[in-house]
Amino acid sequence: MEELKRTEHDKFHGEFAARMVEADKRQNRRLDLMEENINRINDLTVSIERMEVSMSNMIEEIKKQGERLEKLENEPVETYNQVKQSIITAAVGTVVGAAVTAILMIL
């Protein structure tokens, strides 16, 4: 096995050190890119959580609006039923009143 001379050793060491510095730079750049991606993912996660809360609030509001709409739709039906009941009561009252009056007149 051949021994390395001091100059060859220094040259090899210098080249190795230069390659290590370049490798470190590449790795640092990769880490920076990964860190940026992680930050973006975190931002997206926060945005999605906010959207979830917003959508939950919207769903609740839609449910409340549905209930109010149902009440509004049922209101004419209730009014119709009340009018119908009043007419029937008036008609029955008139018939009973006329019958009672006729009976009293006969007596």
Order of alpha helices (4+ residues) and beta strands (2+ residues): alpha
